Amino acid sequence: MKKILIIGAGFLQSFVIKKAKDMGYHTITLDKNPNSSGFEYADEYDVVDIVDQEACLKYALSKNIDAVMTAATDYGVLSTAYIAQQMNLPGLDYEVAKVIKNKFMVRRVLFENNVDDVSQYYEVSDIEALNDISKKIHFPVMIKPCDGSGSKAARRVNSTMELKSACEEAIKSSIIGKALIEDFIEGKEYGVESFVYNGEAHVLGVMGKYMTNPPNYAELGHCIPSQLGIEEKVKEVVKNAINALGINFGAVNMDVLVTKDNRVCIVDIGARMGGNLIGSHIIPIGTGMDYMASLIQAAVGDSIDLKTQNLGRNVVTRLLALESGKVVNLPNLDEIHEKCHVDIYHQLKVGSVIREYQNNLDGCGYVVSVSNDIREAVRQAEEAKKLIDIGIIRENNRKQSF
């Protein structure tokens, strides 16, 4: 039985851990959180910080693993690539992984290769450097941590007066202590999931996205098909970005903005399976491709089939971005599942504290709706999310709207 090490064992990684075990692999996982939900599905696990590359490698060597992978988290990408390099296993080139993990370095490569239409970008680690940079900036701009995830500390800035506080917040949220300043692009956001296999980039799906209102720009859900008229252009930009960055292996998740005049601008790139149920549910249901199985087989070194098909299914998801407060009682989720014809995935329990929704890390779970009619899929998902929200009894009654 081949041993596969999955870096990260949170809620979203638990789907991959379960899949690998169901496929007959000896499944091992690491996470620094001793209460990680994925631990219960693995054959073996240990509490290790997945950002600590040497600690992860030491553990991998001790287990004599046959494969290593991560999914739905940016924090495990570097350690995964490092282990693959050191143990001569299939994986993303480590030097490429270091570039992908730094949004400034990614932006520089995209700019130098004329991949998209973003024209200005700056890296900031020292607030004092803003004095010179601010004179060059054309507002509005977007500020984000250079190594951030989940829209955390990402913020639009309209003037010099807002610049310092936004950069301080982004730097504070960055592990490497750096912020990226780049063009703010007015447009509609889409998600794109791709897979690189045998040196060729395959775009598996383009997804429409539902977002919060400014200033947070956080995800509220996805849909497939995207209902975007220029999908082929988006796919071309995505493939050009993958090639420019030298991504040689594995899953690639991107966020792109499409402007009213159909310019395509890349917002973010992750060298791993998309989170928010993209890889575990949206792509498989929407395209018929067993995506997680393909990721696992590629990591092990087995051959895979990347064919997708139009099944006529409309898939809509909603994050459980809920009214904040401490949970006293939960509604009957089975009844909501039956009434709205949706699947519900959550981590809610009595005593849970629901945070004010500012980025997708504040979400409490997901609703997945599938229908032959996109409007019906949207209606089902939104009704289920609403019933869950109003059905939760909390210690306070503060309202949160989106």
Helices and strands as residue ranges (DSSP letters): E 3-7, H 14-22, E 26-31, G 37-41, E 44-47, H 53-63, E 67-70, G 74-76, H 77-86, H 94-100, H 103-112, E 121-124, G 127-129, H 130-133, E 141-145, E 155-157, H 160-172, E 179-183, E 188-197, E 200-211, E 219-224, H 231-245, E 250-258, E 264-270, I 278-282, H 283-287, H 291-300, E 314-319, E 325-329, H 333-340, E 342-346, E 353-354, G 360-362, E 365-371, H 374-391, E 393-394
